[in-house]
Amino acid sequence: MVRLRSLALLAAPIGVVLVAWSCDRQPSALAPAIGTPLAHFIVFQCSPLKITGGGRIDYPPGTADKNPPASHEYETFGAHVMDENGDCAPEKGSLEWVDHRPEWNINGQPLNLHSTAITFAEEATDTDCSDGAAHWGGRLRVQNTGEEADFEVFDCDNGEPGVGHDGFAIRVPAIGYEVMCPDPDLPPAEPACTLTGGNRQFHPTHR
Amino acid sequence: MRIDTFRGTVRLLALVLPMTWLVTSAEGQMRAASRAEAYGVAVTTTTVNQKSPYAVLPTGEAMATDQGQSVSVPGFVTATDLFAIATGDADATDGSNAVSSATLGVVNLLDGLITADGVVAIATSTVGDDAVNSNAEGSSLADLVVNGAQVSDPAPNTRIGLPGVGYVVLNEQIPTGDGVTSSGVTVNMIHLVLTNLLGAKTGEVIVGSATSSVTR
């Protein structure tokens, strides 16, 4: 009887530890590998962060100049992510992305990407983004087709105003889609394309 | 006796001052605000009141979206590929921001009186340590035709009269806030005002509207 009690006393804490370990998130396995060689956005760390905002990009080429409106060569978006614990596993986040280019008109509508889960967020520490930068992503649904896919974004707050300074880039490998600006001379830091409208805001107290 | 009074004063200050700091901090938290909303089309007359798609940033949330493949308000407006996105964050410590956008494809008002093939309205407001500001950067109109005349890249608040109908304000930008503790802007890319024979307003049609504002 005493032996059984001793065994139970020993097993209970081990069980609790095992259950707690199994519930713990494993953030390091979540971030996908980046497909292209870059000079920026290659050094990351898990730290508390929050980025909010949205806007417009005129890609291609993704510079600070707007394309002629009639060309429809632009993208609009809203996006935010928050990782309060700094474990690279964000508690909140979402992405809404619309590509207005005629070549990305699918089933009679502009390409519309809508996130269904944000699974990773890591601070990029090797960029020229003065106020902060992050690499984050997860799963999204292509609203035009219902297809689901992994995605990643490169998010850059490079001061105020956001237009002409901040940057954003997105990649959805499963559908061969990317709006990325891999030009090292293009501000703020490749592969982020320059905003032609809107703002990205990195919140430093969450760093 | 004087020393006792001094000590008493110090004790009182030590007790009261932190409480005032807490109150000030709480006031700051309560005052910081971020507002964003956007819509594709709104028609308001004595018989019609319709707004769609419509996204409003909920309190405490960071994004709201809405969309529609097409919208038709017979006799007033038709539009395709409508998206409304409202984003923002109220942060008393780091500063607040708000960004909203409304985008549309082909637009037709009053059976061809005004047409466009691509409308973008973007409103952005930011408050930080240094400044508070708002702008409508990124807004645009493609292939805009008003009463048979092509209109390219209209300046903010361009007003064109429409005999027998009223008038239209293109790229309408309405600033709000005091520019010190608050700032905001509403952008209406096509704002058609309907008037009667006496010039009195009888209704309005707004196409591509984005609003943002922040309070320190």
Chai-1 contact restraints between the chains, C-beta under 6 A:
chainA,res_idxA,chainB,res_idxB,connection_type,confidence,min_distance_angstrom,max_distance_angstrom,comment,restraint_id
A,T52,B,A62,contact,1.0,0.0,6.0,A-B,restraint_1
A,T52,B,D89,contact,1.0,0.0,6.0,A-B,restraint_2
A,G53,B,T87,contact,1.0,0.0,6.0,A-B,restraint_3
A,G53,B,N97,contact,1.0,0.0,6.0,A-B,restraint_4
A,G53,B,V99,contact,1.0,0.0,6.0,A-B,restraint_5
A,G54,B,I85,contact,1.0,0.0,6.0,A-B,restraint_6
A,G54,B,T87,contact,1.0,0.0,6.0,A-B,restraint_7
A,G54,B,V99,contact,1.0,0.0,6.0,A-B,restraint_8
A,G55,B,V99,contact,1.0,0.0,6.0,A-B,restraint_9
A,R56,B,I122,contact,1.0,0.0,6.0,A-B,restraint_10
A,R56,B,G138,contact,1.0,0.0,6.0,A-B,restraint_11
A,P69,B,G118,contact,1.0,0.0,6.0,A-B,restraint_12
A,P69,B,S140,contact,1.0,0.0,6.0,A-B,restraint_13
A,P69,B,A142,contact,1.0,0.0,6.0,A-B,restraint_14
A,A70,B,A142,contact,1.0,0.0,6.0,A-B,restraint_15
A,A70,B,D143,contact,1.0,0.0,6.0,A-B,restraint_16
A,H72,B,G118,contact,1.0,0.0,6.0,A-B,restraint_17
A,T76,B,S101,contact,1.0,0.0,6.0,A-B,restraint_18
A,T76,B,T103,contact,1.0,0.0,6.0,A-B,restraint_19
A,G78,B,M63,contact,1.0,0.0,6.0,A-B,restraint_20
A,G78,B,I85,contact,1.0,0.0,6.0,A-B,restraint_21
A,G78,B,T87,contact,1.0,0.0,6.0,A-B,restraint_22
A,H80,B,A62,contact,1.0,0.0,6.0,A-B,restraint_23
A,H80,B,M63,contact,1.0,0.0,6.0,A-B,restraint_24
A,S94,B,M63,contact,1.0,0.0,6.0,A-B,restraint_25
A,E96,B,T65,contact,1.0,0.0,6.0,A-B,restraint_26
A,E96,B,I85,contact,1.0,0.0,6.0,A-B,restraint_27
A,V98,B,F83,contact,1.0,0.0,6.0,A-B,restraint_28
A,Q109,B,D81,contact,1.0,0.0,6.0,A-B,restraint_29
A,P110,B,D81,contact,1.0,0.0,6.0,A-B,restraint_30
A,E160,B,T126,contact,1.0,0.0,6.0,A-B,restraint_31
A,V163,B,E137,contact,1.0,0.0,6.0,A-B,restraint_32
A,T196,B,G138,contact,1.0,0.0,6.0,A-B,restraint_33
A,G197,B,I122,contact,1.0,0.0,6.0,A-B,restraint_34
A,G197,B,E137,contact,1.0,0.0,6.0,A-B,restraint_35
A,G197,B,G138,contact,1.0,0.0,6.0,A-B,restraint_36
A,G198,B,V99,contact,1.0,0.0,6.0,A-B,restraint_37
A,G198,B,I122,contact,1.0,0.0,6.0,A-B,restraint_38
A,G198,B,T124,contact,1.0,0.0,6.0,A-B,restraint_39
A,N199,B,N97,contact,1.0,0.0,6.0,A-B,restraint_40
A,N199,B,V99,contact,1.0,0.0,6.0,A-B,restraint_41
A,N199,B,T124,contact,1.0,0.0,6.0,A-B,restraint_42
A,N199,B,T126,contact,1.0,0.0,6.0,A-B,restraint_43
A,Q201,B,N97,contact,1.0,0.0,6.0,A-B,restraint_44
A,H203,B,D91,contact,1.0,0.0,6.0,A-B,restraint_45
A,H203,B,D94,contact,1.0,0.0,6.0,A-B,restraint_46
A,P204,B,D94,contact,1.0,0.0,6.0,A-B,restraint_47
A,T205,B,T93,contact,1.0,0.0,6.0,A-B,restraint_48
A,T205,B,D94,contact,1.0,0.0,6.0,A-B,restraint_49
